[in-house]
Amino acid sequence: MQGLPIWVIYDHPRDYPDHFVARLHVGETPTEELMLSNNIEALRIQLEREGLVRLGRHMDDDAKIVETWL
């Protein structure tokens, strides 16, 4: 798989309705790598520690997407 690694944070998606989920995408393709948390701030702290930068949600994004991290 080739492309830019992008972490996407979801607000309680269908496959994990009890959690916020950060899922790694490579380009536009989601991978199996993810992080689960009951606290969105915990996910943000982890991604920030990895040196990533938060981008806000795009108006065309799925409603479950909170933000992306590059």
C-alpha positions as CSV (number, residue, x, y, z in Angstrom):
1,M,0.0,0.0,0.0
2,Q,1.3,3.4,-0.9
3,G,0.2,6.8,0.3
4,L,0.3,9.3,3.1
5,P,-0.4,7.8,6.5
6,I,-3.4,9.6,8.0
7,W,-5.1,9.0,11.4
8,V,-8.8,9.6,11.4
9,I,-10.7,10.0,14.7
10,Y,-14.3,8.8,14.7
11,D,-17.0,9.5,17.2
12,H,-18.5,6.2,18.3
13,P,-18.6,4.5,14.8
14,R,-20.9,1.5,14.2
15,D,-18.2,-1.1,14.5
16,Y,-17.1,0.4,18.0
17,P,-20.2,2.2,19.3
18,D,-18.8,2.5,22.8
19,H,-15.6,4.2,21.9
20,F,-13.9,7.0,20.1
21,V,-11.7,5.4,17.4
22,A,-8.5,6.6,15.8
23,R,-7.9,4.5,12.6
24,L,-4.8,4.6,10.5
25,H,-5.5,5.2,6.8
26,V,-2.8,5.0,4.1
27,G,-3.9,7.4,1.5
28,E,-7.7,6.9,1.3
29,T,-7.5,3.2,2.4
30,P,-8.3,2.4,6.0
31,T,-6.1,-0.2,7.7
32,E,-6.7,-2.6,10.6
33,E,-4.5,-0.5,12.9
34,L,-6.5,1.5,15.4
35,M,-6.7,2.9,18.9
36,L,-9.8,2.9,21.1
37,S,-10.7,5.2,24.0
38,N,-13.6,6.4,26.0
39,N,-11.9,9.8,26.0
40,I,-11.1,11.6,22.8
41,E,-8.5,13.7,24.6
42,A,-6.5,10.5,25.3
43,L,-6.4,9.8,21.6
44,R,-5.4,13.4,20.8
45,I,-2.5,13.2,23.3
46,Q,-1.2,10.0,21.8
47,L,-1.3,11.3,18.3
48,E,0.3,14.6,19.3
49,R,3.1,12.6,21.1
50,E,3.8,10.9,17.7
51,G,4.5,14.4,16.3
52,L,1.3,14.6,14.3
53,V,-0.7,17.7,13.5
54,R,-4.5,17.9,13.9
55,L,-6.7,19.0,11.0
56,G,-10.4,19.8,11.5
57,R,-13.2,18.0,10.0
58,H,-14.0,18.8,6.3
59,M,-17.6,19.6,5.6
60,D,-17.8,16.7,3.1
61,D,-16.5,14.1,5.7
62,D,-18.8,11.4,7.1
63,A,-20.7,12.7,10.2
64,K,-18.8,10.3,12.4
65,I,-15.4,11.8,11.5
66,V,-14.2,14.3,14.2
67,E,-10.8,15.2,12.8
68,T,-7.7,13.9,11.0
69,W,-4.1,13.8,12.0
70,L,-1.1,14.0,9.7
